[in-house]
Amino acid sequence: MTENIVIALSCLGAMFVLIYVGMHVAIALGGISLVGVWLIRGDFAIAANMLAQAASDAIASHVFGIVPLFVLMGFLVAAADVGRDAFEVANQLFRRIRGGLGIATVAANAVFAAITGISIASAAVFTRVAVPEMLRFNYTPRFAVGVVTGSSVLGMLIPPSLLMIVYGFLSNESIGSMFLAGLVPGALLALTYCIGIMIMARYFPRSVGGPNESDQAPLMSIGTMIAKVVPSFSLILLCLGGIYAGFFTPTEGGAMGAAGALVLALIRRKLSWTSFWKVLLDTGHVTVSVCFLIICANMFSRMLAMSGTPQFLIETIKGAGFGELAFLLVYLVVIIALGTIIDSISIMLICLPLVLPVASGFGMDLIWFGIVTIIAVEIGLLTPPFGLSAFVVKSTLNDPRISLGDIFKGSFPFVVMMLIVLALVVAFPKLSLVLV
């Protein structure tokens, strides 16, 4: 092991310590990378110049415009109450099934995910929309918050997905291909959730609860249901349909989607100047946060490449007799474990610069590897102690009767379902590659 590799691995360990004690991930990434390059090259000026170059190279491309555009689209759709409409229609379709309101939440979340791509937005919207309705119809509080928390992760697997965009930047893979690859696994996860809810309602009715026949929601006419779903499906067709048909690039698709969402919010009179300003501020906050993380991750990647650590890891893994499956299993365990303490984007920015060269060395398809990574990362949104989706649900709900522990316990069955889908995607790569 050379001195440079020792420096890089020491920096990696120091970075995890800093993150664990509370330092912001981006600052830890950038600061440690700066120190690492300084020690490797022995010249602070070189390290500082490389940091400046990383800041320029990481986000200089017009392709990066896809991030603020899709984020803006997601917040505008949330402001337009599209999530509520999708939930009301889904509730009508599944009202006669045991656990129907839970299935309706999953179905509405899947539709909402196809026009937002942000799990946090899904968690916040459906906490306000679905949880009060489920509680009103006698579903148990733990089940109600568990369904919302569990199904919120669909926002990162069903395209357009912010995680897919970030992965595309880090791996130099086509974002359009990533979107296509996420369709089947996303639909499979939603279907698994629905089947799981029906099994829970059938064999564990006390843990689910539910309405009596007399408590059913009033019937909604077919015309009303169509009127409620046409705007959301039109937006999906405009944005994703145009990308898949080749009419425009993912960046242009984001622009079309944001424009369509703005028109929809204005037509429905859901957007005041105050709420529009809040949407713009929220979009700016998310975009700047992602930009800062990607800049620092770019610096981190350069430090690792300069030290020769990726090549050292490839040789070490192969020399130890690790095969492709063993490497993948260890990687997934590490990713899921990190999800208990770090947010999704940060996990990818820390781990992918290290493991992508190894995955390429094993001949893995990087599109499939990206979908596997995203599913594993999203499991972390549901697991304590970090569990970002659980915290969003808790803060949005603001109900002292429902504790954070209740939310984690309620979402546990959905963690199990996600692990099943993850195993299926690992065992059958065609599930993610069939449309690519």
C-alpha positions in Angstrom: 0.0 0.0 0.0 1.5 3.3 -1.1 1.7 6.5 1.0 -0.9 8.2 -1.2 -3.4 5.4 -0.7 -2.9 5.5 3.1 -3.6 9.3 2.9 -6.8 8.8 0.9 -8.1 6.0 3.3 -7.2 8.1 6.3 -9.1 11.0 4.8 -12.1 8.7 4.2 -12.1 7.6 7.8 -11.7 11.2 9.1 -14.6 12.2 6.9 -17.0 9.6 8.5 -15.9 10.8 11.9 -16.7 14.4 11.1 -20.1 13.5 9.6 -20.9 11.4 12.7 -20.1 14.2 15.1 -22.5 16.5 13.1 -20.5 18.3 10.4 -22.4 19.0 7.2 -21.7 16.3 4.6 -20.7 18.7 1.9 -18.3 20.6 4.1 -16.7 17.3 5.3 -16.3 16.1 1.7 -14.8 19.4 0.5 -12.6 20.0 3.5 -11.2 16.5 3.7 -10.6 16.4 -0.1 -8.7 19.7 0.1 -6.5 18.3 2.8 -6.0 15.0 1.0 -4.8 16.7 -2.2 -2.6 19.0 -0.2 -0.9 16.0 1.5 -0.6 14.0 -1.7 0.8 16.8 -3.8 2.6 18.7 -1.0 1.4 22.0 -2.3 -1.7 23.9 -0.9 -1.9 26.1 -4.0 -2.5 23.0 -6.2 -5.2 21.7 -3.8 -7.0 25.1 -3.8 -6.8 25.3 -7.6 -8.2 21.8 -7.9 -11.1 22.7 -5.6 -11.9 25.8 -7.8 -11.6 23.7 -11.0 -14.0 21.1 -9.5 -16.5 23.8 -8.7 -16.4 24.9 -12.3 -16.4 21.5 -14.0 -19.1 19.9 -11.7 -22.0 22.1 -12.6 -20.9 24.1 -15.7 -22.8 22.0 -18.2 -26.3 23.1 -19.3 -27.3 19.5 -18.6 -27.2 20.3 -14.9 -30.2 22.6 -15.5 -32.4 19.5 -15.2 -32.0 19.6 -11.4 -33.7 23.0 -10.6 -36.3 22.4 -13.3 -37.5 19.1 -12.0 -37.4 20.3 -8.4 -39.4 23.4 -9.4 -41.9 21.1 -11.2 -42.3 19.0 -8.1 -43.0 21.9 -5.8 -45.5 23.5 -8.2 -47.3 20.2 -8.5 -47.5 19.9 -4.7 -48.9 23.5 -4.6 -51.5 22.6 -7.2 -53.0 19.9 -4.9 -52.5 17.2 -7.6 -51.6 14.8 -4.8 -55.0 15.2 -3.2 -56.9 14.6 -6.4 -54.9 11.5 -7.2 -55.6 10.2 -3.7 -59.4 10.9 -3.9 -59.6 9.0 -7.2 -57.5 6.1 -6.0 -59.7 5.9 -2.9 -62.8 5.5 -5.1 -61.1 2.7 -7.1 -60.0 0.7 -4.1 -62.8 1.5 -1.6 -64.2 -2.0 -1.5 -60.9 -3.8 -0.9 -59.6 -4.5 2.6 -57.0 -1.9 3.4 -58.3 0.0 0.4 -57.3 3.4 1.7 -53.7 2.2 2.2 -53.6 0.9 -1.4 -55.1 4.2 -2.5 -52.3 6.0 -0.8 -49.7 3.8 -2.6 -51.4 4.3 -6.0 -51.7 8.1 -5.5 -48.1 8.3 -4.4 -47.0 6.4 -7.6 -48.9 8.9 -9.8 -47.5 11.8 -7.7 -44.0 10.4 -8.0 -44.2 10.4 -11.8 -44.5 14.2 -11.7 -42.3 15.2 -8.8 -39.3 12.8 -8.2 -38.8 14.0 -4.6 -39.5 11.6 -1.7 -39.7 14.4 0.8 -42.4 16.2 -1.2 -44.4 13.0 -1.4 -44.1 12.4 2.4 -45.2 15.9 3.2 -48.1 16.0 0.8 -49.6 12.7 1.7 -49.1 13.2 5.5 -51.5 16.1 5.1 -53.9 14.4 2.7 -54.0 10.6 3.5 -53.2 10.3 7.2 -56.3 12.3 8.4 -58.5 10.4 6.1 -57.2 7.0 7.2 -57.6 8.0 10.9 -61.2 9.2 10.2 -62.0 5.8 8.7 -60.7 3.9 11.7 -57.3 2.8 10.4 -54.7 2.4 13.1 -52.4 5.4 13.5 -49.3 3.3 13.1 -50.6 1.8 9.8 -51.6 5.2 8.5 -48.2 6.8 9.0 -46.4 3.6 8.0 -48.1 3.6 4.6 -47.4 7.2 3.9 -43.7 6.9 5.0 -43.2 3.6 3.1 -44.8 4.7 -0.2 -43.0 8.1 -0.2 -39.9 6.4 -1.4 -41.6 5.8 -4.7 -40.7 9.4 -5.5 -37.1 8.5 -5.9 -37.6 5.2 -7.9 -40.3 6.2 -10.3 -39.0 8.7 -12.9 -38.3 11.6 -12.9 -36.2 11.1 -9.9 -33.6 13.4 -8.3 -31.5 10.5 -7.3 -31.4 9.2 -10.9 -30.3 12.6 -12.1 -27.5 12.7 -9.5 -26.4 9.2 -10.3 -26.4 10.1 -14.0 -24.0 12.9 -13.3 -21.7 10.8 -11.1 -21.6 7.8 -13.5 -21.7 9.6 -16.8 -24.7 7.5 -17.8 -27.7 8.8 -19.7 -30.3 10.3 -17.5 -33.0 9.3 -20.0 -31.8 5.7 -19.8 -31.9 5.9 -16.0 -35.5 7.1 -16.2 -36.5 4.2 -18.4 -34.7 1.7 -16.2 -36.7 2.9 -13.1 -40.1 2.3 -14.6 -40.4 -1.5 -14.1 -38.8 -1.6 -10.6 -40.9 1.4 -9.5 -44.1 -0.3 -10.7 -42.9 -3.6 -9.1 -42.4 -1.9 -5.8 -45.8 -0.2 -5.9 -47.4 -3.5 -6.7 -45.5 -5.3 -3.9 -46.7 -2.6 -1.5 -50.4 -3.1 -2.6 -50.1 -6.9 -2.2 -48.4 -6.5 1.1 -51.2 -4.2 2.4 -53.9 -6.7 1.3 -52.0 -9.5 3.1 -51.7 -7.4 6.3 -55.4 -6.4 6.2 -56.4 -10.1 5.7 -54.2 -11.8 8.3 -53.4 -9.0 10.7 -56.6 -6.9 10.7 -56.0 -5.4 14.2 -52.8 -3.8 13.1 -54.5 -2.2 10.0 -58.0 -1.4 11.1 -60.3 0.1 8.5 -63.9 1.4 7.9 -67.2 -0.4 8.4 -69.5 -0.7 5.4 -71.4 2.3 6.6 -68.3 4.5 6.8 -67.4 4.3 3.2 -66.6 7.5 1.4 -69.4 8.9 -0.9 -69.4 7.7 -4.5 -67.7 9.9 -7.1 -69.0 10.0 -10.7 -66.8 8.7 -13.5 -66.8 12.2 -15.0 -65.5 13.7 -11.8 -62.7 11.1 -11.5 -61.6 11.7 -15.1 -61.6 15.5 -14.5 -59.4 15.0 -11.4 -56.8 12.7 -13.1 -56.6 14.3 -16.5 -54.3 17.2 -15.3 -51.7 14.9 -13.7 -51.6 12.4 -16.5 -51.4 15.2 -19.0 -48.3 16.5 -17.2 -46.8 13.0 -17.1 -47.4 12.7 -20.9 -46.0 16.2 -21.6 -42.8 15.7 -19.5 -41.9 12.0 -19.6 -43.7 11.2 -22.8 -41.7 13.8 -24.7 -38.4 12.5 -23.3 -39.1 8.8 -24.0 -40.4 9.7 -27.5 -37.3 11.6 -28.3 -39.0 15.0 -28.8 -36.7 16.7 -26.3 -33.8 16.1 -23.9 -34.3 15.4 -20.2 -33.3 19.1 -19.5 -35.9 20.3 -22.0 -38.4 17.9 -20.5 -37.8 19.4 -17.1 -38.5 22.8 -18.6 -41.7 21.6 -20.2 -42.8 19.9 -17.0 -42.1 23.0 -14.9 -44.0 25.2 -17.4 -46.9 22.8 -17.5 -47.0 22.6 -13.7 -47.0 26.4 -13.5 -49.9 26.6 -15.9 -51.8 23.9 -14.0 -51.4 25.7 -10.7 -52.5 29.0 -12.2 -55.6 27.5 -13.9 -56.6 25.9 -10.6 -56.0 29.2 -8.7 -53.8 27.5 -6.2 -50.8 29.8 -6.6 -50.7 33.2 -4.9 -47.7 35.5 -5.0 -46.8 34.4 -1.5 -47.0 30.7 -2.3 -45.2 31.2 -5.6 -42.3 33.0 -3.8 -42.2 30.1 -1.3 -42.0 27.6 -4.2 -39.1 29.5 -5.7 -37.3 29.8 -2.4 -37.7 26.0 -1.7 -36.5 25.2 -5.2 -33.4 27.4 -4.7 -32.6 25.8 -1.3 -32.8 22.3 -2.7 -30.9 23.2 -5.9 -28.1 25.0 -4.0 -27.8 22.1 -1.6 -27.5 19.6 -4.4 -25.0 21.8 -6.3 -22.8 22.2 -3.2 -22.8 18.5 -2.6 -21.9 17.6 -6.2 -19.1 20.1 -6.3 -17.6 18.7 -3.1 -18.1 15.1 -4.4 -16.3 16.0 -7.6 -13.3 17.2 -5.5 -13.5 13.9 -3.5 -13.5 11.8 -6.7 -10.4 13.7 -8.0 -8.6 13.1 -4.7 -9.4 9.4 -4.8 -8.3 9.1 -8.4 -5.1 11.0 -7.7 -4.2 8.7 -4.9 -4.9 5.5 -6.9 -7.4 4.2 -4.3 -10.0 2.9 -6.8 -7.4 0.8 -8.6 -6.1 -0.5 -5.2 -9.6 -1.5 -4.2 -10.2 -3.4 -7.4 -6.9 -5.3 -7.1 -7.5 -6.0 -3.4 -11.1 -7.3 -3.9 -10.1 -9.5 -6.8 -7.0 -10.7 -4.9 -9.1 -11.6 -1.9 -11.2 -13.9 -4.1 -14.3 -11.7 -3.9 -16.6 -12.4 -6.8 -19.2 -10.0 -8.3 -22.0 -11.2 -5.9 -19.9 -11.0 -2.8 -18.8 -7.4 -3.7 -22.4 -6.4 -4.4 -23.7 -7.9 -1.1 -21.1 -6.1 1.0 -21.7 -2.8 -0.9 -25.5 -3.1 -0.3 -25.0 -3.8 3.4 -22.8 -0.7 3.7 -25.3 1.5 1.8 -28.2 0.4 3.9 -26.2 0.9 7.1 -25.2 4.4 6.0 -28.8 5.2 5.4 -29.4 5.1 9.1 -27.3 8.2 9.6 -26.8 10.0 6.3 -29.3 11.3 3.7 -29.7 9.6 0.3 -27.8 12.0 -2.0 -24.8 12.2 0.4 -24.5 8.4 0.5 -24.3 8.3 -3.2 -21.8 11.2 -3.4 -19.5 9.5 -0.8 -19.7 5.9 -2.0 -20.0 6.0 -5.8 -16.6 7.5 -6.6 -15.1 4.5 -4.8 -17.3 1.7 -6.0 -18.1 2.7 -9.6 -14.6 1.8 -10.9 -14.9 -1.5 -9.0 -18.3 -2.2 -10.5 -17.0 -1.4 -14.0 -14.0 -3.7 -13.3 -16.5 -6.6 -12.6 -18.3 -5.8 -15.9 -21.5 -4.8 -14.2 -24.1 -2.8 -16.2 -23.9 0.7 -14.6 -27.6 1.5 -15.4 -28.7 -1.6 -13.4 -26.1 -0.9 -10.7 -27.7 2.6 -10.4 -31.2 1.2 -9.9 -29.9 -1.3 -7.3 -28.1 1.5 -5.5 -31.2 3.8 -5.4 -33.4 1.1 -4.0 -30.8 0.3 -1.3 -30.3 4.0 -0.5 -34.1 4.6 -0.3 -34.4 1.9 2.4 -32.4 4.2 4.6 -35.2 6.8 4.4 -37.3 4.4 6.4 -34.8 3.2 9.0 -33.8 4.7 12.4 -32.1 6.7 13.7 -32.0 9.1 10.6 -35.0 8.0 8.5 -35.5 11.3 6.8 -39.0 10.4 5.5 -40.1 9.4 9.0 -38.9 12.8 10.3 -40.8 14.6 7.5 -44.0 12.8 8.3 -43.6 13.5 12.0 -42.9 17.2 11.5 -45.7 17.6 9.0 -48.3 15.7 11.0 -47.5 17.5 14.3 -49.7 15.1 16.3 -48.4 14.3 19.8 -50.4 11.1 19.9 -48.2 9.6 17.1 -44.5 9.3 18.1 -41.5 8.9 15.9 -41.2 5.3 17.2 -44.7 4.6 15.9 -43.7 5.9 12.4 -40.7 3.7 12.3 -42.6 0.7 13.5 -45.4 1.4 11.0 -43.0 1.6 8.1 -41.1 -1.6 9.1 -43.3 -3.9 6.9 -42.5 -1.6 3.9 -38.8 -2.0 4.6 -39.2 -5.7 4.3 -41.1 -5.3 1.0 -38.3 -3.1 -0.3 -35.7 -5.7 0.6 -37.7 -8.3 -1.4 -37.9 -6.0 -4.4 -34.1 -5.2 -4.1 -33.4 -9.0 -4.1 -35.5 -9.5 -7.2 -33.8 -6.6 -9.1 -30.4 -8.0 -8.1 -31.3 -11.6 -9.1 -33.0 -10.5 -12.4 -31.2 -7.5 -13.9 -33.6 -7.5 -16.9 -36.3 -6.0 -14.6 -34.4 -2.7 -14.8 -32.9 -3.1 -18.3 -35.9 -4.4 -20.3 -36.9 -0.9 -21.5 -33.5 0.6 -21.9 
